Amino acid sequence: MRHQNPIFIPGPTNTPDVLKAAMSVSNFDHRAADFADDYMPLLNDLKKIFKTDTGQVLLFSATGTGGWEGAISNTLCAGDKVLIACYGMFSQRWIDLCQRFGLDVEVVDCEWGTGAPVEEFARRLKADQQGEIKAVLVTHNETATAVKSDVHGVRKAIDDANHSALLMVDAVSSLASMDFQMDAWGVDVAITGAQKGFMLNTGLAIVGVSPKAMAATQTATLPRCFFDFNDMANANKIGSYPYTPPLQLFSGLKASVELLLNEGMDNVNARHHRIAQGIRAAVKAWGLELCAKNPELYSDTVTAIMVPEGKDANLVTQHAYEAYGVSFGGGLGKMAGKLFRIGHLGAMTDVMALSGIAAAEMTMVDLGYDIDLGSGVAAAQRVYQRGL
Ligand SMILES: *Cc1c(COP(=O)(O)O)cnc(C)c1O
């Protein structure tokens, strides 16, 4: 029965029964005239989740990583300069992808546990009088360290410098669970995947594209085929898809969007915030530190917990899995062994979170941590309790 336990990893996330059912449909004819009847409203409703009126949302059979690739290859030319900071495994991997595409990647190295360095970006953008920087790339929620960045602040830095760079955002572990405002924050490309906030099976890159990013495709010369934004956008205009769509994921996405919009995005965000507050209260009660350096950086979708000196965080994830059948995220890259992560995005409730906190607590007590059973659970209960 251990597979009945929720998973506490920041993707893939738990899938609600209604979404499993929605994905459990037979293949249907994507060239039939009525394919567009569901597809076009779906694309339109997705815009409400990205909070864009002017942009459009494109769906590719891929994962978030494919979304990164599409963002770069559709808007840039080999040798173009992009500005990006490295503050965790995911920002680091996006940098690697840019380098493999032959871009001139200007990397700002930051301490892991911090976010996008808005002031440093502002300085470099102001200094770039020739407009050599073609795009600024931001990982909104660095899943490896559980740190969120100030995307709106980066937009202001670009505007204050009177700079024309595109703003591209990895919103893979924030969209549909933390506040994200594509238009208000002036985001040109926003990327996520089906298996995180949308609570679905893996297999979709979901990409928001602004008119400015769409215009950039006209001059961008990096090779692209599968991820060509124009092929996709042109097909979408007439309610069609350029190749075989992942039909079951589309059915699931329709149901997921309905679920999210019925709850209301403000309520979805508030739920994630409350759950995260409870988990952070538990961490405090355990006397442990977060990887995130200050409260403005705290992620509401994942919590990264530093283990005390001399402890190996990998044993926490291992023992929790073996003894209790519960999955937590491990430390990635240079955080391996130093932290473990509780993922709490998507289909998550206060009560589910309490079970994760309890499992983490038993695990750490088993491993000889100086923690009292129940201390973290009680701290979270005080956050979640609603009274009469
Ligand atoms: C999960 C994740 C990715 C990678 O997405 P895939 O869907 O696994 O390709 C990228 N960025 C962030 C911030 C993520 O959390």
The ligand as an SDF file (V2000), in Angstrom:
LIG
                    3D

 15 15  0  0  0  0  0  0  0  0999 V2000
   11.4100   20.5320  -12.7450 C   0  0  0  0  0  0  0  0  0  0  0  0
   12.1010   21.7820  -13.1560 C   0  0  0  0  0  0  0  0  0  0  0  0
   12.7120   21.9260  -14.4110 C   0  0  0  0  0  0  0  0  0  0  0  0
   12.8610   20.7770  -15.3480 C   0  0  0  0  0  0  0  0  0  0  0  0
   11.6960   20.4840  -15.9390 O   0  0  0  0  0  0  0  0  0  0  0  0
   11.5150   19.0770  -16.6660 P   0  0  0  0  0  0  0  0  0  0  0  0
   10.0370   19.0890  -16.8500 O   0  0  0  0  0  0  0  0  0  0  0  0
   11.9980   18.0300  -15.7360 O   0  0  0  0  0  0  0  0  0  0  0  0
   12.2550   19.1350  -17.9320 O   0  0  0  0  0  0  0  0  0  0  0  0
   13.2380   23.1300  -14.7620 C   0  0  0  0  0  0  0  0  0  0  0  0
   13.2120   24.1680  -13.9240 N   0  0  0  0  0  0  0  0  0  0  0  0
   12.6780   24.0820  -12.7030 C   0  0  0  0  0  0  0  0  0  0  0  0
   12.6950   25.2790  -11.8160 C   0  0  0  0  0  0  0  0  0  0  0  0
   12.0980   22.8860  -12.2850 C   0  0  0  0  0  0  0  0  0  0  0  0
   11.5680   22.7920  -11.0550 O   0  0  0  0  0  0  0  0  0  0  0  0
  1  2  1  0
  2  3  1  0
  2 14  2  0
  3  4  1  0
  3 10  2  0
  4  5  1  0
  5  6  1  0
  6  7  2  0
  6  8  1  0
  6  9  1  0
 10 11  1  0
 11 12  2  0
 12 13  1  0
 12 14  1  0
 14 15  1  0
M  END
$$$$
